[in-house]
Amino acid sequence: MGLPVNVKWPNDLVVAGQKLGGILVESRSSDPQFAVVGIGLNWANPVPPGATRAVEFPSRVVDLPHLAALVVQGIWQGRSRWRGDRGGC
């Protein structure tokens, strides 16, 4: 959606060299299909030095609910790729 986000190992989401958020995946099962994915993103909140907020960058994301919908869509796309299919949920 126009925001050039990169992943910095192991779980940071980075834009223009500054941390935008992070991803955490946890599971208590040996089956990788049963996992919880948590994503934290700085939208318009105060951030510490070295971090940034999504609202600071030009983007087609219009508001926080729109951003949340895009994040969920991205998780499902990643899951489908991981499973080797292109289907939906």
N, C-alpha and C positions, 0 to 999 in steps of 0.2 A: 504493500500500500504506500510505497514511496519512502519508507523509513529504512535506511540501510543498516540493519542490525546484524552484527556478527556474534558468534559464540567464542568466548575465550575460555579455554580449558580451566577448570572442569565444568563450570556451570554459569559463568557470567554472561549476560547479554550486554553488548557494548556497541555504542554509537559514537563515532568520531573520537575514539580513544577513551570515552567516559562510560562508566557503568550505568546502564539503564535499568537493569534488573537481574534476575537470576532464575534458574530452573532447578528443581529438586525432584527426583524420582525415588520413591521408597517402596519396598515390597517386603513382606514377611513370608512370602511363598517362594519356592524354587521355580515356580511357573511364571515366566515373565509377562504373561497375559494379565496377571493380577498385580497391578501396581497403582500407586497413587502419584499423580503428577501435580506438582505445585509450581506456579509461576508467579513471581512478584515483579511488578513493573512500576516504575516511577512515572506517574502521569502528570500531575500538577502539584504534587506535595513538595515540601521542603526536602532538600537532599544534602548529604555531606559533601565536603570537598572531594573531587575525583568522580563524582556522579553527575548524572544529568536527568532531565525530565523529557518525556515524549513531546510535551507541548512546546518545547524549545525548537523543534525541527519542523520544517514544512512537510506536510503529509496529507493524505486523503482521509485520514482517520478524523471523524468529526466530533466524537465524544467518548467518554469512558465505556458506555454500553456497546458502542460500535467496536472499540478496541477489544473488549472482552469477547465479543462474538468472533472476531478475527483470530484471537488466541485459541479459542475452542476449535474453530475450523482447522487451524494449523495443527493442533494436537491430533485430530482425527485423520488428517492427511498423512502425518508422520506415522501414525499407527497403521494405516493402510499400506504405506510403503514398506514398513517393517514386516508386515504380514505377507508382502508380495502380491497384494491385489490392488485394484484401483476402485474398489467398491466403497460404499458408504459405511455407516456405523455398523 
